[in-house]
Amino acid sequence: MKKLAGALLLVAACVGLAFAQAEKTPAKGTSAAEEVEQVERGWTDAMKAPDADKLNQIIADDWVALGPDGKTETKQAFIAGYKSGKSKTESYEFGPMNVKVLGNVAVVQGSDTEKSMSNGQDSSGKYVWMDVFVKRDGKWVAIRSQLAKVG
C-alpha cells in the first residue's frame, strides 16, 4: 500500500510540475496563450502581404492542413500558392478565438470572415478552424490545421 501511495505522490508531483511549467509566462509579461494568438494574427498578416518568408517561419515543415473539401495540403503547397499568386487573402476579419495551452502544445479554435482565393478559385466566406501549435526552439509553430466553410 505504501508503494502505491508513493507512486501516486510521485505522479501527482510530476503532473504539478508539468502544469507549473505550462502556466509560466514569458519575461515580457505575455502569457503563452497571448503569444499563440499573436502568431495566429501574424499568420494572417503574412497571407495578406503575401510574405512567404514569414509564412515559412510560422508553419512547421511537418505541417498538414485539412481543407473544407477534405483534401490535405502541405506547407510547401500552401506557400507555393501564395508565391505564385494563385492563393490570395484580400481581407480577413477574426471572429472569436479560443487558445488552450497544454505545456508546449497549443490548440486554437476560431472563426473568420474573409475575401480570398485558393488555388485560383474564389474561397471567400465564413470559416471555423482549428490550429495546433507546438513550441520548438523557443517559438510557436503550426503543425496541424483544419478548416470548414460555414457560409
HELIX and SHEET records of a PDB file:
HELIX    1   1 LYS A    2  ALA A   22  1                                  21    
HELIX    2   2 ALA A   32  LYS A   48  1                                  17    
HELIX    3   3 ALA A   52  ILE A   58  1                                   7    
HELIX    4   4 LYS A   75  SER A   84  1                                  10    
SHEET    1   A 6 THR A  72  THR A  74  0                                        
SHEET    2   A 6 ILE A  59  LEU A  66 -1                                        
SHEET    3   A 6 LYS A 139  LYS A 149  1                                        
SHEET    4   A 6 GLY A 125  ARG A 136 -1                                        
SHEET    5   A 6 VAL A 105  SER A 118 -1                                        
SHEET    6   A 6 LYS A  88  LEU A 102 -1                                        
SHEET    1   B 6 THR A  72  THR A  74  0                                        
SHEET    2   B 6 ILE A  59  LEU A  66 -1                                        
SHEET    3   B 6 LYS A 139  LYS A 149  1                                        
SHEET    4   B 6 GLY A 125  ARG A 136 -1                                        
SHEET    5   B 6 VAL A 105  SER A 118 -1                                        
SHEET    6   B 6 GLN A 121  ASP A 122 -1                                        
END                                                                             
